[in-house]
Amino acid sequence: MSSENQSGSLQTTFQNTVANVQFGHPASNSFPRALLDRLTAEINLLSRNETISVIVLQSEGSRVFCSGASFDELLTVQNEEQGTEFFSGFAHLLNAMRNCTKLIIGRVQGKAVGGGVGIIAACDYVLATPESAVKLSELAIGIGPFVIEPAVSRKIGKMAMTQMTLAAHEWKSASWALQNGLYSSLHNADLLDAEVENFAQKLSSYNPEALFEMKKIIWEGTEQWESILIERAKITGKLVLSDFTKKALLQFKK
């Protein structure tokens, strides 16, 4: 299954009981709302697919895993309702990943910023490369990582999340991400695909019922995210309208 238009691309392929979902966008694999919605729908569809037990989530290209929200689209936001609607896209995606009945493996081949870090944090197991540095740059553009914070804090802890958030211009290395639990393992770029495939096939060979029960245990205590993430989207949706943010976005685009 595949779909592609100006808002990016999304393709799903199957290998035994593993579904490989690949997203892409010409602007450093950023996410306009339409692509967020398509990925969310795909995760929900695969969650109901009884022929698979594992999902591999990956992106196109070799240098950037995901650069977060589309700056072009953020600049078109005219009111709080539109802002809330846009950032709710990330909320819906994280909740879909959390509620998915399948274990989700992240294949991270390059850098990730903002919402991209949130998507990584919502994966159940992540294989990355030494080039896969991460950054939460939201404060630098006048907003904050409010929607993705629960996912990031759950994975790396509140203190490490705070370090990333307040040092908004600073890249954290892949080694740092590994040490703090965002990544599960690091592999050279030329070995990443083989390592991901090997791990996914091993995991998918286990009892599907056991994997399903393990997924539920992994995400215990996050039921409140259904409402919390939407409330966080409202905060971001308001802040994105500020003059500070508009100017910062234009500067980043330059």
Secondary structure, DSSP 8 states (H G I E B T S, - for coil): -EEEETTEEEEEEEETTEEEEEEE-TTTT-B-HHHHHHHHHHHHHHHT-TT--EEEEEESSSSEEE--B-HHHHTT--SHHHHHHHHHHHHHHHHHHHH-SSEEEEEE-SEEETHHHHHHHTSSEEEE-TT--EE--GGGGT---TTTHHHHHHHH-HHHHHHHHHSTT--B-HHHHHHTTS-SEE--HHHHHHHHHHHHHHHHTS-HHHHHHHHHHHTTT-TTHHHHHHHHHHHHHHHTTSHHHHHHHHHHH-
